[in-house]
Amino acid sequence: MGASPIFPGVPLRAGMYESFYLRAVAPDEPVGAWIRHTVHKRPGRAPRGSIWCTLFDASRGRPFMHKTTSDQLRAPAGSWIAVGSADEIARAGRDTAVGASAGAGASGEGEGPGGGENARGGERRPDGARLTPGDARGACGPARWSLRFTSREPELRHFPREWLYRTPLPRTKLSSPMPAASFDGTMEIAGREPIRLRGWPGMVGHNWGSEHAERWIWLHGVGFEEEPDAWLDVALGRVKVAGRMTPWVANGALALGGRRSRIGGFGARGLRVAETADGCTLELVGEGGLKVHAQVRSPAQSTAGWQYADPDGGSHDVANCSIAALAPG
C-alpha cells in the first residue's frame, strides 16, 4: 500500500495532526468497531499519540468508548504507527488469540491516560496499539483486539491531483490505503463475550494536516446487500477563508461493478447537503454524469461523540456511527 506516516519527518517548530484508522462491521447484525491511532503535535513540542476505541452495538444502546494518550509514539519498520507500550501491544495479540478476557467491569465511557486492567490479577496494565498494512493489535482500557485484514482494492487518493497533497492548502489531506477490506480476528470488551470477526467488511483510512476542516462529513459504505463488492468512500468539507465559510466540497469515489468512478472535485456543481445530529441526506455528483443520492441514519442512541483537537489549541465536536444505515436518498 502507498500510505506512509507523516509525523516522523515533521520539524519541531511545526504543528500537525495525523490519524490512521480502521472500520469493521458485522455482515449480519448492527455491530461495528472503529479504532483510531492518532498524532497530535503543537508547534515547538514533541508529538503525542492517542488510541481511540469505539464499539457500536445497536442492541446495547450507547457505544463503548475509550481513549488513552501516551508520549510513546513510534513508526516501527513495517508498521504505520505504534502508540503506547510495546510490551502491551505484543501481549494483546497473544492474549486475544486464546480468548482471554480484557478486564473486569462493565463497558462504559472513558477519556484520558488510563490503562487497561487485567481480569485475572486486577493490576493496571499500560495501554498500547499498533497498526500495520496487514494487522492491528492493541489494548485500550478494558478493550483488547487482535485483527488481520486484506484488500484487493488499490489505495484511494481522495484529491484528484497529486500536487494537492504537497501544497499547504487544503490543510487536511486524506486517503484510504484500503477503501474496502475484509477483517478477521478477535475483539474483547470487559463485561461481554469476545467478538469474533470472520470476514467482516470494512476499510482502513489515513488523514493528516495542519488543522481540521471547519466542518466535515466523511461517509463510507460497504457490504451492500445487492452489490457485495461495491463501496462508497467520500469526504465533504467546508473551510474558513478570510473569515468566511466556503461551500461544501466533496472528494472520493464509488466502486460499482468492478469500476471505480470519482466523485466531486473542487469544480464540481450540483452537490447538495442536508445534515442533522443523527444523519444526513446527500446529492453527490461525479465523473461521466454520475449522480449519487444517499440518505444516512444512525440507530437510536448509537452515535459516539468525540472531541478532536487542532494543533493551534482549538477543537471540534465530532459525531461518529459505524453502524449507520446508508440507503438511496
Secondary structure, 3 states (H helix, E strand, C coil): CCCCCCHHHCCCCCCEEEEEEEEEECCCCCEEEEEEEEEEECCCCCCEEEEEEEEEEHHHCCCEEEEEEECCEECCCCCCEEEECHHHHHHHHHHHHCCCCCCCCCCCEEECCCCEECCCCCCEECCEEEECCCEEEEEECCEEEEEEEECCCCCEECCCCHHHHCCCCCCEEEEEEEEEEEEEEEEEECCCCCEEEEEEEEEEEEEEECCCCCEEEEEEEECCCCCCCCEEEEEEEECEECCEECCCEEEEEEEECCEEEEEECCCCCCCEEEEECCEEEEEEEEHHHCEEEEEEECCCCCCEEEEEECCCCCEEEEEECCCCEEEEC
